[in-house]
Amino acid sequence: MRIFCPECGNQDNLSLENWGCSCGGAWELQELDTFDPALIDTTDTSIWRYRQLYGLEFEIPQARLGAGGTPLLPLLWGERQILIKPEYLAPTASFKDRGTAMMINILAHQGAVRVADDSSGNAGASVAAYAARAGMQAEIFVPAYASPAKQTQIAVYGAIVRPIPGSRINAKLAALEAARQGVTLASHAYHPGFLLGQQSTAWELWEQMERRVPDWYIVPVGQGVHLLGIWLGFRRLLAAGLIDRLPKLVAVQPKILAPLSHAFKAGLETVPAAKVTTHSIAEGLAIAQPVRGRRLLQAIRDSNGTCIEVEEEAIKTAQHQLAQHGFYAEPTSATVVAALETLFQQAPPDATIVVPLTGSGLKGSPTFDK
Protein backbone atom coordinates (compact mmCIF):
# COMPACT_ATOMS: atom_id res chain seq x y z
CA MET A 1 0.00 0.00 0.00
CA ARG A 2 1.38 3.39 -0.99
CA ILE A 3 1.74 5.99 1.73
CA PHE A 4 2.75 9.64 1.90
CA CYS A 5 3.77 12.12 4.59
CA PRO A 6 1.67 15.32 4.70
CA GLU A 7 4.53 17.06 6.55
CA CYS A 8 7.29 16.69 3.96
CA GLY A 9 5.67 15.02 0.93
CA ASN A 10 7.80 11.86 1.16
CA GLN A 11 6.26 8.69 -0.32
CA ASP A 12 6.91 5.04 0.46
CA ASN A 13 5.35 1.60 0.87
CA LEU A 14 3.65 0.63 4.12
CA SER A 15 5.50 -2.03 6.13
CA LEU A 16 5.71 -3.29 9.71
CA GLU A 17 8.95 -1.44 10.40
CA ASN A 18 8.05 1.75 8.54
CA TRP A 19 5.63 3.16 11.12
CA GLY A 20 6.57 6.84 10.72
CA CYS A 21 8.29 9.19 8.27
CA SER A 22 11.93 10.07 8.88
CA CYS A 23 10.87 13.72 9.29
CA GLY A 24 8.77 12.75 12.32
CA GLY A 25 5.45 12.98 10.51
CA ALA A 26 2.70 10.36 10.44
CA TRP A 27 1.93 8.47 7.24
CA GLU A 28 -1.37 8.57 5.39
CA LEU A 29 -2.57 6.25 2.65
CA GLN A 30 -2.76 7.73 -0.83
CA GLU A 31 -6.25 9.22 -1.22
CA LEU A 32 -8.62 7.70 -3.77
CA ASP A 33 -10.99 9.92 -5.75
CA THR A 34 -13.50 7.24 -6.71
CA PHE A 35 -16.32 5.71 -4.69
CA ASP A 36 -18.73 3.30 -6.36
CA PRO A 37 -21.82 2.71 -4.19
CA ALA A 38 -22.48 -0.49 -6.13
CA LEU A 39 -19.45 -2.00 -4.38
CA ILE A 40 -20.99 -1.62 -0.92
CA ASP A 41 -21.83 -5.04 0.54
CA THR A 42 -25.33 -4.37 1.84
CA THR A 43 -25.46 -7.78 3.54
CA ASP A 44 -22.75 -6.65 5.99
CA THR A 45 -23.51 -4.07 8.72
CA SER A 46 -19.91 -3.64 9.93
CA ILE A 47 -17.08 -1.50 8.52
CA TRP A 48 -16.34 -4.36 6.15
CA ARG A 49 -19.41 -3.53 4.06
CA TYR A 50 -16.92 -1.14 2.35
CA ARG A 51 -14.10 -3.66 2.02
CA GLN A 52 -14.05 -3.39 -1.80
CA LEU A 53 -13.65 0.39 -1.51
CA TYR A 54 -10.70 0.52 0.89
CA GLY A 55 -8.01 -0.42 -1.63
CA LEU A 56 -6.63 -3.21 0.59
CA GLU A 57 -4.21 -5.95 -0.38
CA PHE A 58 -6.45 -8.65 1.07
CA GLU A 59 -10.07 -9.61 0.51
CA ILE A 60 -11.11 -11.21 3.80
CA PRO A 61 -10.17 -9.70 7.19
CA GLN A 62 -8.63 -12.16 9.64
CA ALA A 63 -9.91 -10.54 12.85
CA ARG A 64 -13.50 -9.34 13.11
CA LEU A 65 -15.49 -8.26 16.16
CA GLY A 66 -18.32 -6.36 14.48
CA ALA A 67 -17.18 -2.71 14.61
CA GLY A 68 -19.41 -0.27 12.74
CA GLY A 69 -23.11 -0.15 12.05
CA THR A 70 -24.03 2.27 14.86
CA PRO A 71 -27.48 3.92 14.65
CA LEU A 72 -28.35 7.57 14.05
CA LEU A 73 -30.90 8.74 16.61
CA PRO A 74 -32.80 12.05 16.85
CA LEU A 75 -32.72 13.93 20.15
CA LEU A 76 -34.34 17.20 21.17
CA TRP A 77 -31.72 19.18 23.09
CA GLY A 78 -33.43 22.20 24.55
CA GLU A 79 -35.26 23.66 21.59
CA ARG A 80 -32.87 22.24 18.98
CA GLN A 81 -33.03 18.94 17.16
CA ILE A 82 -29.73 17.03 16.95
CA LEU A 83 -28.73 13.58 15.72
CA ILE A 84 -26.86 11.29 18.11
CA LYS A 85 -24.53 8.62 16.75
CA PRO A 86 -23.63 6.35 19.71
CA GLU A 87 -20.23 5.11 18.63
CA TYR A 88 -19.79 3.55 22.07
CA LEU A 89 -21.99 0.68 20.85
CA ALA A 90 -18.78 -0.88 19.56
CA PRO A 91 -17.14 -4.17 20.60
CA THR A 92 -14.89 -2.48 23.18
CA ALA A 93 -17.29 0.43 23.84
CA SER A 94 -15.50 3.20 21.96
CA PHE A 95 -15.22 4.63 18.45
CA LYS A 96 -11.61 3.47 18.28
CA ASP A 97 -12.75 0.01 17.16
CA ARG A 98 -13.34 1.15 13.57
CA GLY A 99 -9.74 2.25 13.15
CA THR A 100 -8.26 -0.58 15.18
CA ALA A 101 -10.14 -3.21 13.20
CA MET A 102 -8.56 -1.90 10.00
CA MET A 103 -5.09 -1.40 11.49
CA ILE A 104 -4.83 -4.82 13.14
CA ASN A 105 -6.06 -6.62 10.02
CA ILE A 106 -3.46 -4.81 7.90
CA LEU A 107 -0.76 -5.71 10.45
CA ALA A 108 -1.96 -9.34 10.56
CA HIS A 109 -1.78 -9.54 6.78
CA GLN A 110 1.80 -8.24 6.99
CA GLY A 111 2.72 -10.89 9.58
CA ALA A 112 2.82 -9.00 12.89
CA VAL A 113 2.83 -11.15 16.04
CA ARG A 114 3.65 -8.63 18.82
CA VAL A 115 2.21 -5.11 18.89
CA ALA A 116 2.43 -2.07 21.16
CA ASP A 117 0.52 1.18 21.57
CA ASP A 118 0.28 4.02 24.05
CA SER A 119 -3.15 5.03 25.27
CA SER A 120 -5.10 6.62 28.10
CA GLY A 121 -7.53 3.71 27.82
CA ASN A 122 -9.89 3.42 24.86
CA ALA A 123 -7.33 2.83 22.11
CA GLY A 124 -5.43 0.45 24.36
CA ALA A 125 -8.52 -1.63 25.05
CA SER A 126 -9.36 -1.69 21.36
CA VAL A 127 -5.86 -2.76 20.31
CA ALA A 128 -5.78 -5.38 23.07
CA ALA A 129 -9.11 -6.88 21.95
CA TYR A 130 -8.35 -6.98 18.24
CA ALA A 131 -4.82 -8.24 18.85
CA ALA A 132 -6.30 -11.10 20.89
CA ARG A 133 -8.75 -11.83 18.09
CA ALA A 134 -5.85 -11.94 15.61
CA GLY A 135 -3.69 -14.14 17.85
CA MET A 136 -1.15 -11.39 18.60
CA GLN A 137 0.44 -10.38 21.90
CA ALA A 138 -0.25 -6.74 22.80
CA GLU A 139 1.69 -4.45 25.13
CA ILE A 140 -0.10 -1.23 26.08
CA PHE A 141 1.66 1.72 27.71
CA VAL A 142 -0.75 3.85 29.73
CA PRO A 143 -0.30 6.94 31.89
CA ALA A 144 -0.37 5.74 35.51
CA TYR A 145 -3.31 8.05 36.24
CA ALA A 146 -5.53 6.39 33.60
CA SER A 147 -8.89 5.07 34.78
CA PRO A 148 -8.52 1.76 36.66
CA ALA A 149 -11.58 0.50 34.78
CA LYS A 150 -9.84 1.12 31.45
CA GLN A 151 -6.61 -0.50 32.61
CA THR A 152 -8.57 -3.54 33.76
CA GLN A 153 -10.35 -3.77 30.42
CA ILE A 154 -7.02 -3.73 28.58
CA ALA A 155 -5.64 -6.49 30.81
CA VAL A 156 -8.68 -8.73 30.53
CA TYR A 157 -7.94 -9.30 26.84
CA GLY A 158 -4.55 -10.74 27.80
CA ALA A 159 -2.51 -7.65 26.95
CA ILE A 160 0.44 -6.55 29.07
CA VAL A 161 -0.40 -3.22 30.73
CA ARG A 162 2.54 -0.90 31.40
CA PRO A 163 1.54 2.06 33.65
CA ILE A 164 4.00 4.90 33.06
CA PRO A 165 4.38 7.64 35.70
CA GLY A 166 4.22 11.33 34.81
CA SER A 167 2.49 13.13 31.96
CA ARG A 168 0.71 11.52 29.00
CA ILE A 169 3.69 11.95 26.67
CA ASN A 170 5.79 9.58 28.77
CA ALA A 171 3.55 6.67 27.75
CA LYS A 172 4.04 7.61 24.10
CA LEU A 173 7.81 7.69 24.48
CA ALA A 174 7.76 4.26 26.14
CA ALA A 175 5.76 2.78 23.26
CA LEU A 176 8.14 4.28 20.70
CA GLU A 177 11.06 2.75 22.59
CA ALA A 178 9.36 -0.67 22.42
CA ALA A 179 9.02 -0.19 18.66
CA ARG A 180 12.73 0.59 18.38
CA GLN A 181 13.40 -2.70 20.16
CA GLY A 182 11.47 -4.70 17.56
CA VAL A 183 7.83 -4.71 18.67
CA THR A 184 5.42 -3.65 15.91
CA LEU A 185 3.91 -0.24 16.65
CA ALA A 186 0.10 -0.48 16.40
CA SER A 187 -0.46 3.20 17.03
CA HIS A 188 -3.85 4.84 16.61
CA ALA A 189 -1.95 8.13 16.28
CA TYR A 190 0.57 7.02 13.63
CA HIS A 191 -0.76 4.08 11.61
CA PRO A 192 -2.48 5.18 8.37
CA GLY A 193 -4.81 2.18 8.46
CA PHE A 194 -6.44 3.59 11.56
CA LEU A 195 -7.61 6.65 9.61
CA LEU A 196 -8.88 4.41 6.82
CA GLY A 197 -11.10 2.50 9.24
CA GLN A 198 -12.44 5.77 10.65
CA GLN A 199 -13.51 6.87 7.16
CA SER A 200 -16.29 4.30 7.39
CA THR A 201 -18.10 6.64 9.82
CA ALA A 202 -18.53 9.22 7.06
CA TRP A 203 -19.75 6.69 4.53
CA GLU A 204 -22.12 5.05 6.99
CA LEU A 205 -23.55 8.44 7.93
CA TRP A 206 -23.97 9.31 4.26
CA GLU A 207 -25.98 6.12 3.76
CA GLN A 208 -28.09 6.70 6.89
CA MET A 209 -28.96 10.21 5.74
CA GLU A 210 -30.10 8.93 2.35
CA ARG A 211 -26.93 9.96 0.55
CA ARG A 212 -26.73 13.40 2.12
CA VAL A 213 -24.37 14.82 4.72
CA PRO A 214 -25.07 16.92 7.83
CA ASP A 215 -24.36 20.64 8.05
CA TRP A 216 -22.22 20.22 11.18
CA TYR A 217 -20.30 17.34 12.76
CA ILE A 218 -18.95 17.97 16.26
CA VAL A 219 -16.27 15.73 17.77
CA PRO A 220 -13.93 15.62 20.80
CA VAL A 221 -10.28 15.95 19.81
CA GLY A 222 -7.16 14.60 21.51
CA GLN A 223 -5.06 13.02 18.77
CA GLY A 224 -7.94 13.84 16.44
CA VAL A 225 -8.14 10.55 14.52
CA HIS A 226 -11.95 10.63 14.50
CA LEU A 227 -12.05 14.12 13.01
CA LEU A 228 -9.39 13.32 10.42
CA GLY A 229 -10.97 10.01 9.46
CA ILE A 230 -14.39 11.48 8.88
CA TRP A 231 -12.88 14.43 6.96
CA LEU A 232 -11.01 12.05 4.64
CA GLY A 233 -14.15 9.95 4.23
CA PHE A 234 -16.28 12.93 3.27
CA ARG A 235 -13.51 14.25 0.98
CA ARG A 236 -13.63 11.00 -0.94
CA LEU A 237 -17.40 11.28 -1.39
CA LEU A 238 -16.90 14.87 -2.57
CA ALA A 239 -14.17 13.89 -5.03
CA ALA A 240 -16.45 11.19 -6.43
CA GLY A 241 -19.22 13.75 -6.98
CA LEU A 242 -21.58 12.04 -4.51
CA ILE A 243 -21.93 15.13 -2.27
CA ASP A 244 -21.61 18.83 -3.10
CA ARG A 245 -19.99 20.07 0.12
CA LEU A 246 -18.22 18.98 3.28
CA PRO A 247 -19.93 19.15 6.68
CA LYS A 248 -18.47 21.84 8.93
CA LEU A 249 -16.21 20.02 11.39
CA VAL A 250 -16.11 21.23 15.00
CA ALA A 251 -13.25 20.18 17.27
CA VAL A 252 -13.99 20.29 21.01
CA GLN A 253 -11.32 20.36 23.71
CA PRO A 254 -11.30 20.97 27.48
CA LYS A 255 -10.35 24.55 28.26
CA ILE A 256 -7.51 23.48 30.57
CA LEU A 257 -5.75 21.67 27.68
CA ALA A 258 -6.70 22.91 24.21
CA PRO A 259 -3.58 23.06 22.00
CA LEU A 260 -5.47 22.58 18.73
CA SER A 261 -8.03 25.26 19.57
CA HIS A 262 -5.32 27.73 20.52
CA ALA A 263 -3.42 27.10 17.28
CA PHE A 264 -6.60 27.41 15.20
CA LYS A 265 -7.62 30.70 16.78
CA ALA A 266 -4.09 32.07 16.41
CA GLY A 267 -4.11 31.28 12.68
CA LEU A 268 -1.16 28.88 12.94
CA GLU A 269 -0.31 26.12 10.47
CA THR A 270 1.03 23.74 13.12
CA VAL A 271 0.10 22.96 16.73
CA PRO A 272 2.75 23.91 19.31
CA ALA A 273 3.04 21.71 22.38
CA ALA A 274 0.94 22.90 25.31
CA LYS A 275 2.12 22.87 28.88
CA VAL A 276 0.15 20.39 30.98
CA THR A 277 -0.54 21.81 34.44
CA THR A 278 -3.52 19.72 35.56
CA HIS A 279 -5.62 16.76 34.40
CA SER A 280 -9.03 17.18 32.79
CA ILE A 281 -11.97 14.94 33.63
CA ALA A 282 -11.91 14.24 29.87
CA GLU A 283 -8.81 12.05 30.19
CA GLY A 284 -9.01 10.80 26.61
CA LEU A 285 -8.20 14.32 25.40
CA ALA A 286 -5.01 14.74 27.44
CA ILE A 287 -2.77 15.29 24.40
CA ALA A 288 -0.38 18.22 24.67
CA GLN A 289 0.59 18.09 20.99
CA PRO A 290 -1.34 15.91 18.51
CA VAL A 291 0.84 13.98 16.08
CA ARG A 292 -1.24 15.11 13.09
CA GLY A 293 -1.72 18.72 14.19
CA ARG A 294 -1.11 20.26 10.76
CA ARG A 295 -3.72 18.00 9.14
CA LEU A 296 -6.25 18.69 11.91
CA LEU A 297 -5.98 22.42 11.28
CA GLN A 298 -6.29 21.79 7.55
CA ALA A 299 -9.40 19.66 8.04
CA ILE A 300 -11.16 22.25 10.18
CA ARG A 301 -10.37 25.10 7.78
CA ASP A 302 -11.11 23.03 4.66
CA SER A 303 -14.59 22.32 6.02
CA ASN A 304 -15.19 25.91 7.26
CA GLY A 305 -15.40 24.47 10.76
CA THR A 306 -14.26 25.75 14.13
CA CYS A 307 -12.91 24.86 17.58
CA ILE A 308 -14.75 25.13 20.90
CA GLU A 309 -13.31 24.93 24.40
CA VAL A 310 -15.39 23.74 27.38
CA GLU A 311 -15.10 24.05 31.15
CA GLU A 312 -14.79 21.03 33.46
CA GLU A 313 -18.10 21.67 35.21
CA ALA A 314 -19.87 21.93 31.86
CA ILE A 315 -18.51 18.50 30.91
CA LYS A 316 -19.84 16.95 34.12
CA THR A 317 -23.23 18.59 33.62
CA ALA A 318 -23.41 17.42 30.01
CA GLN A 319 -22.61 13.83 31.02
CA HIS A 320 -25.47 13.82 33.54
CA GLN A 321 -27.90 15.48 31.13
CA LEU A 322 -27.11 12.93 28.42
CA ALA A 323 -27.75 10.07 30.85
CA GLN A 324 -31.17 11.51 31.62
CA HIS A 325 -31.95 11.05 27.91
CA GLY A 326 -30.71 7.44 28.02
CA PHE A 327 -27.16 7.99 26.72
CA TYR A 328 -24.39 7.16 29.18
CA ALA A 329 -21.19 8.58 27.71
CA GLU A 330 -17.79 9.02 29.32
CA PRO A 331 -16.65 12.61 30.09
CA THR A 332 -14.39 12.74 27.02
CA SER A 333 -17.41 12.06 24.83
CA ALA A 334 -19.66 14.43 26.79
CA THR A 335 -17.44 17.39 25.86
CA VAL A 336 -19.28 17.70 22.55
CA VAL A 337 -22.60 18.08 24.32
CA ALA A 338 -21.07 20.68 26.63
CA ALA A 339 -20.14 22.62 23.48
CA LEU A 340 -23.61 22.58 21.92
CA GLU A 341 -24.83 25.88 23.36
CA THR A 342 -21.83 27.61 21.79
CA LEU A 343 -22.40 25.83 18.48
CA PHE A 344 -26.11 26.75 18.48
CA GLN A 345 -25.07 30.40 18.39
CA GLN A 346 -23.29 29.78 15.07
CA ALA A 347 -25.52 27.17 13.43
CA PRO A 348 -28.91 28.23 11.97
CA PRO A 349 -31.98 26.78 13.74
CA ASP A 350 -32.65 24.36 10.87
CA ALA A 351 -29.05 23.13 10.60
CA THR A 352 -28.45 19.39 10.78
CA ILE A 353 -25.99 18.65 13.60
CA VAL A 354 -24.56 15.17 14.17
CA VAL A 355 -23.13 14.42 17.62
CA PRO A 356 -21.09 11.21 17.94
CA LEU A 357 -20.81 9.74 21.43
CA THR A 358 -17.36 8.23 21.28
CA GLY A 359 -17.00 6.26 24.53
CA SER A 360 -19.21 4.55 27.11
CA GLY A 361 -19.69 6.03 30.58
CA LEU A 362 -18.84 2.62 32.01
CA LYS A 363 -15.26 3.17 30.81
CA GLY A 364 -14.38 5.49 33.69
CA SER A 365 -15.25 5.70 37.36
CA PRO A 366 -19.00 6.36 37.36
CA THR A 367 -20.21 9.03 39.77
CA PHE A 368 -23.65 10.36 40.50
CA ASP A 369 -24.53 13.40 42.56
CA LYS A 370 -28.10 13.22 43.82
N, C-alpha and C positions, 0 to 999 in steps of 0.2 A: 504494500500500500504506500502510495506516495504521500509525503508529508512536507510541510513548509513551516518556516518560522516567521510569524508576523513582525517580530522585532527587527530582524536583519535581512529577511528575504531568502535565507539559505533553504535549499531543498535536499531531500534525502529519501531513503526508504525506511519504513518503520521496522524496528527489530527489538528484541528483548533488551539488548544492551543500550540501545540508542534512545534513552528515555527523555533526553532534553538536548536542546541545541547548544553548541559550544559557546554561544554568546550569553547563555543563561536563560534564554527564552524558552517557552513551552511550545511544542509542536502542535500543529493542526493538520487535519487531513485536507487534501486538495478539495476545494468546493466543487460540487456538481451543479450544473445549471438546468438539468432536466428532472422531471418528476412526473411519471406516468401513473395516474390513479388506477389504471387497469392492472398494474402489478401489485396492488395491495391485496393481501390474502385475507379476505373478509371472513374466513372461517376461524381466524386466529384473533383473539382479543388482546394479546400481549404486544410488546414492542416488536416482536418478530413478525407481525402482520406486514411490516415494511422491509422484510429481510432482502427482497429483491431490489430494493431501492437504496440500500446502504453502500453498495459497491464493495462488498466483502470478498475475501478470498476463499470463503467456505460457504456451503449451502445450508448445512444443518448445525445449529449451535449445540455444543456439548453439555452446557450447564444451564438449565432453565429452572426458574422458580415462579414465573408468572408475572414479572414486573410489567406495568402498563395497564391500560384499560380502566383508568379511574373515571368516575362519573363527573358530570358537570351539573351542579345543583343551584337553582335560584335561591337567593336569600334577601329578604328586605332588611337593610341595615339603616335604621332611622327611617328617613323618607326616601332612601335611594335603593334601587334594585341592583344587586351585584350577583356575580356567578362564582360559586365556590367550586374549586377543583381539589378534592381531598387526596393529595398525593401520598399522604401517610397510610393510605390503604394499599400499601406495597408489602412485599414479603417480609422485609425487615422494618417496616413502619416508617420509611422515609423516602423522599423523592430520589435519593441517591441510587436506588436500585436500578433505575433505567440506565444510568451511565455505567454502573458497575457490571450489570449483565453484559453489556457490549464489551467493556474492557477485559473482563475475565475470559470471555469466550475468544477474543482475539489473542490474548496471552496463552490460553490453552492450545489454540491452533498452532501457535508458534513454539510450543513445547515447554512452557514455564511449569515448574514444580514447587518453587518456594517464592512467595511474594511478600512485600512489605508496603505499608502505607502509614502516614501520620494522620491523626484525626482527633477531633474533640468528642467523637462518639458515633454519629450517624454513618459517616463514610466507612469508619472502621468496622462497624457491625455489618454493613453491606458487603464489604470486601471479605470479611471473615465467612459470611454465609455462602457467598458465591464461590469462594475458594474451596470451601468444604464440599460444595456440590460438584466442583470440578476435580476433586481429589488432590488439591494443592494444600500445602502448609502455609498458613498466614501468620505474619508477625506485625502487630499493630502498635505503633508508638503513640501514646496519648499524653496530653498534659495531666499532671498528677491531680489537678483540681477537677478534672472531668467528672461528670455525673457518675456515681457508683452504679446506677442502673444501666447506663450505657456501657461501662466497663464490663459489667457482668454479662450483658448481652453479647459483647464481642467474644468473651471467654467461652460462653456456652457452645459456640460453634466449633470449639477446638483450637481457636487461634491463640497465639502467645501474646499476652498483653504486657506492654512495656510502659509503665507510668514514668514520665520524665518530669522532674521538678522544674520550677521556674515558669517563664512565659510560654505562650503557645509556639513560638518559633523554635524553641528547643526540641520539641517533638519532631518538627520538620527536619531539623539538622540531624537528628538521630536516625531518621528513616533514610535520609540521603547517604549517611555513612554506611548503613546496612547495604544499600545499593552498590556502593563502591567496593564492598566486600563480597559481592557476587549474588546477593539476593535480587530477584527481579522487582523493580519498583512498580507497584500497582497503584499509582497515585491519581486520585480524583482531580488533583490540581494540574498535573502535568500530562497525563496520558490523553492523546487525541481521541481515542475510542470512547472515552467517557463523554466528551461533548457530542459525539455522534449518537450515542444512546439517548442523550437528553433532547436531541432534535425531535424524537418521536412525540414529545409533549406538544410541540407546535402542530405536527401533522394530525395527531389525534384530536386536538382542539378544533382544527380546521374541519375535520370530518363531523365532529359533534355539533358544530355551528352551521352545518349544511353548506360547507365549502365557503365559509366567510371567516373573517378574523375579528377579534374584539377591537375596540378603540384603544383600550388601555390594558396592560398586563403588569401587575405589581408584585414584586418578588423580594424576599430578604437576600442580602448579599454579604457573604464573607469572602470566599474565593470566587464566587460569582459564576460557577459552572452552570447553574440553572438558567440564569439570565443569558449567558453566552449561547448555551445550547438552543434555547428557544429562539433567539435572534437568528442563529444560523439556519434553523429549521424554517422560519418564516422567510428568510432571504432566499432559500431555495424555491419555495413556493412562488415568490415574487419573480425570480429569474425565469421560472417555467411559465409565467403568465397566468398562474392560477389565482392570484390575488392582485389587487391594484395598489396596495400600500402595506406598510408594516404597522403593527400595533405600536403605540407609544409605550416604551418600556420604562418602568419606574423601579429604581433600586432603593431599598430601605435598609438603613443601618441604625444601630443604637447611637444616641448622641455622644456617649462617652467614648466611642471608638468608631469613627466614621471616615476613614482615610479616602475612600472612593468619593464620597459626597464632598469632602473638602476639595479634592482635586478637580472635580466637575465644576463646582461653583467658582473656583479660582481660574478656570479656563485652561488648565494644564493638559498636556498630552500624555503624561505618565502619572502614576500614583506614588508619591513619596511615602516612605515608611512613617507610620504614626507611632508616637510614644504611648505605650500601654501603662496607665497609672492605676487602673482598677478593673475588676471583672464585671461584665454585663450579665444580667440574668439570661440574655440571649447568647449562651455560650458557644453556639454554633457559628456565630459571626465574629468571634474573637481573632480576626486576622488583621495584623498591623499593616501588611502590604501584600495585596493579592498578586499571585504569580502572573496573572493575565490582565494586569491593570490597564495597560494601553488599549487592549481589545474591549474591555468593559466600557471605558470612556467612549470608544468608537461606537459601540452598540447603542449606548444611550443617546448619543448625538445623532447617529444615523436614523434612529427611530423617532426623533424629536421628543424624546422622553426626558426624565428628570430624576433627581435624587431627593429623598426625604429622610430626615433624622427624627428619631423618636426618643422620648424620655423613658426611664426605667419604670416609673409608676404607670405610664400609659400602656406599656407592654403587659404588665400584670393585669390591668383592668381589661385590656382587650382579650387576654386569655380567658378570663372569667366570663366575659360577655359572650364569647364564642361558645363556651361550654353550655351556656344557658340556651343556645340555639341548637345544641346537640353535637357540636364539633369540639372535640378535645384535642387541641394542638399544643405543642411545646412552645415555650416563650419565643424561641428563635422564629418559629412560624407565625406567632401572633404579632410580630412586629409589623407585618403588612396591614393588619386590621387596625393597629394603633395609628397607622399613617393615613387611613381612609379619610378622616375629616379634612386633612390638608389636601389630599388629592381631590376631594369633592369641590374644593374652591377653584380648582383648575379645570376639571372635567365638566362639560355641559350636563344638565340633568338627564338627558336621554342617552348619554354615553354608555357603551357596553364596557364594563370593568370586570376582568377575570382575576380572581384572588386564589392562588394556589396555597394550600395548607401543606407545608413541606415535611413536617415531622409530627408524630403522635405525642400527646401530652404524657403518655405513660413512659416516654423515654427518659424523663428527668426525675425529679423528686417532687411528686404531686403535693400541692398545698391547697388549703381551702380555708378562707377567712369567713366565718359566719357573720 
